[in-house]
Amino acid sequence: MSRLSPPPDLPAHLRPAWLWIWLQHLVLLAWIRLTYGRGYLYCWAITDTGRVELLWIDLDSRNPAIAQPVEAPASKRLAAALSGDAFDPVFAQALSPTIPARIMPAPRIHRARPAALPLPDS
């Protein structure tokens, strides 16, 4: 079973959608490996509409020599933003610590003038 060769017992109405079914199976396999790790036996099936579903997974079938699933590394910036430690408003980034805020000029906002826009075709 590969991307270009569907299984021989696949119904005829699902043959045109084989690429989509194969991609769904790859996503299911990736989810199983991220959630439980490598080495588990599982059974999947295809519905009449071409949807891939997990029927069962044998959690006792794992080989202990295979490594555990790896935690996704969270970036330090994301962790700090979620905890609230890295709260730094945008306007505070523009201010220098040596110049008081009342002396700093306000940031310029460029707005489009109505005359600069093209006229509608009507």
C-alpha positions in Angstrom: 0.0 0.0 0.0 1.5 3.3 -1.1 0.5 6.7 -2.3 0.1 5.5 -5.9 -1.1 1.9 -5.4 -4.3 1.4 -3.4 -5.1 -1.9 -1.8 -6.7 -4.4 -4.1 -9.8 -4.8 -2.0 -10.6 -1.1 -2.0 -14.1 -0.4 -3.4 -14.3 1.1 -6.8 -16.1 4.3 -5.7 -13.1 5.1 -3.3 -10.3 4.6 -5.9 -10.4 8.2 -7.1 -10.1 9.4 -3.5 -7.2 7.1 -2.7 -4.7 10.0 -2.3 -6.9 11.7 0.2 -7.4 8.4 2.1 -3.7 7.8 2.2 -3.0 11.3 3.5 -5.6 10.7 6.3 -3.8 7.5 7.2 -0.5 9.4 7.5 -2.1 12.0 9.8 -3.5 9.2 11.9 -0.1 7.5 12.1 1.6 10.8 13.0 -1.0 11.4 15.8 -0.5 7.9 17.2 3.3 8.3 17.2 3.1 11.8 18.9 0.6 10.7 21.5 1.8 7.2 22.4 5.2 6.8 20.7 6.5 4.3 18.2 5.8 0.6 18.2 2.1 0.2 18.9 -0.2 -2.0 17.0 -3.4 -0.3 15.7 -6.2 -1.1 13.4 -7.8 1.5 11.1 -10.6 1.3 8.6 -12.1 3.4 5.8 -15.8 4.3 5.9 -18.1 4.2 2.9 -17.5 8.0 2.4 -13.7 7.7 2.4 -13.1 8.8 6.0 -10.2 7.0 7.9 -11.1 6.0 11.5 -9.1 4.3 14.2 -10.8 1.1 15.3 -8.5 0.0 18.1 -5.0 0.5 19.5 -3.2 -2.1 21.6 -1.3 -0.2 24.3 0.3 -3.4 25.6 2.0 -4.2 22.3 4.7 -1.6 22.6 8.3 -2.8 22.4 10.1 -1.3 25.5 13.3 -0.8 23.5 11.7 1.9 21.5 11.9 5.5 22.9 9.0 7.3 24.6 7.2 10.1 22.8 9.1 13.3 22.8 7.6 16.4 24.3 7.3 19.3 21.8 9.7 22.0 22.9 8.0 25.2 23.8 9.8 28.4 23.0 11.0 30.6 25.8 9.2 33.6 24.4 5.9 31.7 24.1 6.2 30.3 27.7 6.9 33.8 29.0 4.0 35.4 27.0 1.6 32.8 28.3 2.7 33.2 31.9 2.6 37.0 31.7 6.3 37.5 32.5 7.0 39.0 29.1 4.2 41.6 29.0 5.8 44.6 27.3 3.3 46.8 25.5 4.2 48.1 22.1 4.2 51.7 23.1 6.7 51.0 26.0 9.1 49.4 23.5 9.3 52.8 21.7 10.2 54.7 24.8 13.8 55.1 25.9 14.5 54.6 29.6 16.5 57.8 29.6 13.9 60.1 28.0 10.6 60.6 29.8 7.5 59.7 28.0 6.2 63.3 27.9 9.2 64.4 25.8 9.0 61.5 23.3 7.1 62.4 20.2 3.9 60.5 19.5 4.3 57.8 16.8 3.1 58.9 13.4 0.2 57.0 11.9 -0.1 57.3 8.2 -3.6 57.3 7.0 -4.8 57.3 3.4 -6.5 60.4 2.3 -9.7 60.0 0.3 -8.2 61.9 -2.6 -5.3 59.4 -2.8 -7.6 56.5 -3.4 -8.7 55.6 -7.0 -12.3 56.3 -7.9 -14.7 53.3 -8.2 -15.7 52.1 -11.6 -19.5 52.7 -11.8 
